[in-house]
Amino acid sequence: MMKGSVIGVAVVALLAVAVAVEGAVTCGDVDASLMPCVAYLTGKAAAPSGECCAGVKHLRTLPVGTAERRFACECVKKAAASIP
């Protein structure tokens, strides 16, 4: 009975991890949200476009929890470093 309980707990834990990873924010998500802002951020546009504002609003909804927010922040830093 003890072995079955341990296996059941392990399966539930693995499913929880799979769901967490599936819903995790990616750098691709962050890049796609911020891409419309490049012209404004590089000084080629005087004001952010509506698409830029929508992307930033969308980006704010993606990360859930501190770890995902930190990961998204690292993605923003990487993206910013790649813009001349």
Protein Blocks (a to p, Z undefined) as FASTA:
>chain_A
ZZmmmmmmmmmmmmmmmmmmmmpccfklmmmmmmmmmmmmnopafbdcfklmmmmmmmmm
mpgcjklmmmmmmmmmmmmmmpZZ
